[in-house]
Amino acid sequence: MGPKETRPTRLDLAWKAMDPNQFGIHEFIRWADKVGTKPMMAINLGTRGLSEAKDLVEYCNHPEGSTLSDL
């Protein structure tokens, strides 16, 4: 989440590889707009947990005023 230059490299638990984290939500939404489709997002609870799911919902949907929504 947040600007590309501040995103940490992280372990992709499903693929067991390092993810440079450079194609995120913002890039996905821009791509969906460009190709004329509406995005449908899902949470993989097998590799992340409820806390990450809650954070994603807040980041994407809360208008402003929280740490995640202000990113």
C-alpha positions as CSV (number, residue, x, y, z in Angstrom):
1,M,0.0,0.0,0.0
2,G,1.1,3.6,-0.5
3,P,3.6,5.1,-2.8
4,K,5.8,2.8,-4.8
5,E,9.0,4.2,-3.3
6,T,8.0,3.4,0.2
7,R,6.6,-0.1,-0.4
8,P,8.8,-2.8,1.2
9,T,9.9,-5.9,-0.6
10,R,8.2,-8.8,1.0
11,L,8.0,-12.6,0.9
12,D,5.1,-13.9,-1.3
13,L,3.9,-16.8,0.9
14,A,2.0,-18.5,-1.9
15,W,5.0,-18.6,-4.4
16,K,7.7,-18.6,-1.7
17,A,9.6,-15.9,-3.6
18,M,10.5,-12.3,-2.9
19,D,7.9,-9.8,-4.2
20,P,9.3,-6.3,-5.1
21,N,5.7,-5.0,-4.3
22,Q,5.7,-2.6,-7.3
23,F,2.3,-3.6,-8.8
24,G,-0.2,-2.8,-6.1
25,I,-3.7,-1.6,-5.7
26,H,-3.2,1.8,-7.4
27,E,-1.6,0.2,-10.5
28,F,-4.3,-2.5,-10.6
29,I,-7.1,0.2,-10.5
30,R,-5.4,2.2,-13.2
31,W,-5.1,-0.9,-15.4
32,A,-8.8,-1.8,-14.8
33,D,-9.8,1.8,-15.8
34,K,-7.6,1.6,-18.9
35,V,-9.1,-1.6,-20.2
36,G,-12.6,-0.6,-19.3
37,T,-13.4,-3.1,-16.6
38,K,-14.5,-3.0,-13.0
39,P,-12.1,-4.5,-10.5
40,M,-13.2,-7.3,-8.1
41,M,-10.9,-7.8,-5.2
42,A,-10.5,-10.8,-3.0
43,I,-8.5,-11.7,0.1
44,N,-6.5,-14.9,0.3
45,L,-6.9,-15.9,3.9
46,G,-4.6,-18.9,3.3
47,T,-1.5,-16.6,2.9
48,R,-2.5,-13.5,4.9
49,G,-4.9,-13.1,7.8
50,L,-8.0,-11.1,8.9
51,S,-5.9,-8.2,10.0
52,E,-4.5,-7.7,6.5
53,A,-8.0,-8.1,5.1
54,K,-9.3,-5.4,7.4
55,D,-6.4,-3.1,6.5
56,L,-7.1,-3.5,2.8
57,V,-10.8,-2.6,3.2
58,E,-9.9,0.4,5.2
59,Y,-7.2,1.5,2.8
60,C,-9.5,1.2,-0.2
61,N,-12.7,2.5,1.2
62,H,-12.4,4.8,4.1
63,P,-12.4,8.4,2.8
64,E,-9.8,10.0,5.1
65,G,-8.5,10.5,8.6
66,S,-7.0,7.1,9.4
67,T,-3.4,6.0,8.9
68,L,-4.2,3.6,6.1
69,S,-6.8,5.8,4.3
70,D,-4.4,8.7,4.3
71,L,-1.7,6.7,2.5
